[in-house]
Structure formats: structure tokens, C-alpha cells
Amino acid sequence: MSNGPIYVTRPSLPPLAELLPLLEEMWDSRVLTNNGPFHQKFEAALTAFLEAEHVSLVSNGMLALEAAIDAAQLTGEVVTTPYSFVATTHAVRRANLQPVFVDIRPHDLNIDPDAVEAAITEKTSAIVAVHCYGNPCNVDALRAIAERHGLKLIYDAAHAFGVRRNGQSLLAHGDFSILSFHATKVFNTFEGGVVIAASQAGKAAVDSLRNFGIASETSIPNTGGNAKMSEFNAALGLLQLDRFAEAREARRQVDTRYREALTSIEGIEPLALPDGVEPNFSYFPVLVGEDYPISRDALYEALKAENIFARRYFYPLLSSLPMYRDLASADPANLPVATEAAKQILCLPIYEGLSEADQDRVIRAVQRPS
Ligand SMILES: *Cc1c(COP(=O)(O)O)cnc(C)c1O
């Protein structure tokens, strides 16, 4: 039996032969970027697929977040979660805004709406929430809070490609949502991302910001940057979109098999799939609790010894990083649930093409840690 390395993910890709004719078109046309034909097609295809009217392709998820924050014209303080990938808080800080960390909820590890409301001051201009692992935030509560206090609401939906809730795209919430198409995400274009705006004006602002703030050959009214997606990434995205349903189904099967095998292990708690949600199975997070024979870190090392590379998403907490830990809101006493989750979380390998034999290696290693 093979003992090759099993990584936490492996990118899905279309057959290379399908990409080559698209590359030939680019070589013939010499149109490589700047809203070329593949960019236009992919943006239109995503607009339909994501059930969102105002979609802007960008070069990655980080720049998508920065563009959304910029377009929302925020000031002062932004209430956000410490339990995410570092891009979430860095995007706030890089816009010269003050992140204010609040705690998460124990059952889904998403930002706690009550804690959000309690943290709002006269300086607060926005909430930046994360649909962690693609599981929806309490979007109704967050919308009500944002409306009550006149705040902008931005979702880092980097994990939520294709997720639907109550029969509707999860991306239909907030003033802006962003997706990442990074290689490690459930849908990838090598690098890439989008901003989904709630309004045409929001999309226009993002479209300007992603292209240096240029309006025409002689008019540059905005201080934009460069976040354009190239023709290569857009062409690849079109092929990936055709394959997404298949890739998702393959992940669903891994998820089901893991759940059946792991749920009965004392001290191992796979994060529940929420009711009313069509998930994308992008991650398989488990909490390693007190009742498990060894600690989360010991399990992580035991898996590594068997050539299985799980990941501690998300550890360390963003509030503990050197540039944030001195903020008053970063005090672990303010973030008890997040602090505990960061100690217990482990994401197990899940991807299209993970063989049943390799799934069994992962399952056995969790059942009987050596
Ligand atoms: C991956 C990720 C990002 C950043 O996306 P990139 O495309 O890698 O820049 C932002 N937020 C979260 C939660 C992520 O997981």
C-alpha cells in the first residue's frame, strides 16, 4: 500500500488539452489582459453562476478585500473576527483602519453578532465578517446590526464559492463579498478572486480601483491600484467552472465517508454542516477536545509522522500576531471561544481525487493515534 504524502488539499485542474486551444487564441490575438475576451466571458459566466449581478474579477482574494474596503469608504474602526486567514485583518490594517476583534460562536466558529453589537462605538464604520470554511455567518442578525448602526457590511467569503443558503447564493449578502480563487481554494484559477457588490455603484468603484483609477485615456479620477485578472487566469476559470459540480461531488463523498468514520470517536467533533445550506465541502475541520487521548498538536504531529499533512486552520489567532496583540480587543479574555477553537482545530485532507485508500489512512491515523 502506498505511503505517499497526503496534503490538506490538492488543486482541481481541467485536462491540459482543453486549455491549449484557449492559449492559442491568446497567442493569436495578443490580448493578454485589460478586460479581454476571456475576462469578459468569465465575468459574465460567474455573474450567472454566483447569482450575483455585480461581479468584478480581480487578481487575488487579498486585493479583492482591499478593493471592497476601499470602495466602501470606511473610516475609524472595523469590527472583525480574529479567527480567519491573516488576509482578513491585514486588509483592514493596510487601509489605515483600526481592527476591533470580537469573539466567535462555538458551533460554527463565525463572528458572534451579539459581540459585534457590543463592540460598536461612534468610530465604527463597518463589520468585516468571514464565512469560515464556507459555513454561513448569521447574515440576518449582521444585516440588522449594520442597518441599526449605519455600518457597511463586508463578507470575506474566500471559502464560500458556490455555497447556497435557503435556496439563494450566500454571496447575496452585505455591501460587498469577496472570493479567493487561490490554488488552495475549492475553486481555483491558480491565483484570482472576485468582488461581488450589492450595487452598480459599488461595482463601478471596484472596477476603477482595480485598474489604477483610470476612467479614460485622459481621465484618472481615482487613486486606484492594479488588481486586474489576466486572460490566462480567466480562460482557466471558464474551464474550472464547467468542472465545479463534479469536483464538489467528489469532495462531498470524502466528507460523508469521514463523517461516518470519525463522528463516533470520543473527543473528535467534525464541524456540523448547517441546515438549509448547500455546502462546497472546501475543508474538513474537526475539533480535538479534552476527551481525545492526545492534544491537537500531538495529533497533528502523529499524522505528520504518517506522511499526512493536516493544517491548523486557524491557528495562531490573528489577535495574537505581533502587530495586533497590543490592541485592547486582542486580549484573550475578550475572545474565549476563538482562543479555545484555535487550540482545538485541525483541518483534515479533503480534495477531488483523494482515493478511498488514502481517506482510510487518514481515518485510521485519527482512530488510533500512534
Ligand atoms: C485565502 C484567503 C484569503 C486571501 O485570498 P488570496 O487569493 O490568497 O489572496 C482571504 N481570506 C480568507 C479567509 C482566505 O482563506
The ligand as an SDF file (V2000), in Angstrom:
LIG
                    3D

 15 15  0  0  0  0  0  0  0  0999 V2000
   -7.3070   32.5830    1.0530 C   0  0  0  0  0  0  0  0  0  0  0  0
   -7.9690   33.6170    1.8640 C   0  0  0  0  0  0  0  0  0  0  0  0
   -7.8530   34.9880    1.5630 C   0  0  0  0  0  0  0  0  0  0  0  0
   -6.8740   35.5310    0.5620 C   0  0  0  0  0  0  0  0  0  0  0  0
   -7.0490   35.0860   -0.7140 O   0  0  0  0  0  0  0  0  0  0  0  0
   -5.8180   35.1260   -1.7610 P   0  0  0  0  0  0  0  0  0  0  0  0
   -6.4930   34.8570   -3.0560 O   0  0  0  0  0  0  0  0  0  0  0  0
   -4.8660   34.0670   -1.3480 O   0  0  0  0  0  0  0  0  0  0  0  0
   -5.2250   36.4820   -1.7060 O   0  0  0  0  0  0  0  0  0  0  0  0
   -8.6040   35.8870    2.2950 C   0  0  0  0  0  0  0  0  0  0  0  0
   -9.3940   35.4850    3.2980 N   0  0  0  0  0  0  0  0  0  0  0  0
   -9.5140   34.1860    3.6500 C   0  0  0  0  0  0  0  0  0  0  0  0
  -10.4410   33.8130    4.7570 C   0  0  0  0  0  0  0  0  0  0  0  0
   -8.7870   33.2090    2.9560 C   0  0  0  0  0  0  0  0  0  0  0  0
   -8.8740   31.9330    3.3400 O   0  0  0  0  0  0  0  0  0  0  0  0
  1  2  1  0
  2  3  1  0
  2 14  2  0
  3  4  1  0
  3 10  2  0
  4  5  1  0
  5  6  1  0
  6  7  2  0
  6  8  1  0
  6  9  1  0
 10 11  1  0
 11 12  2  0
 12 13  1  0
 12 14  1  0
 14 15  1  0
M  END
$$$$
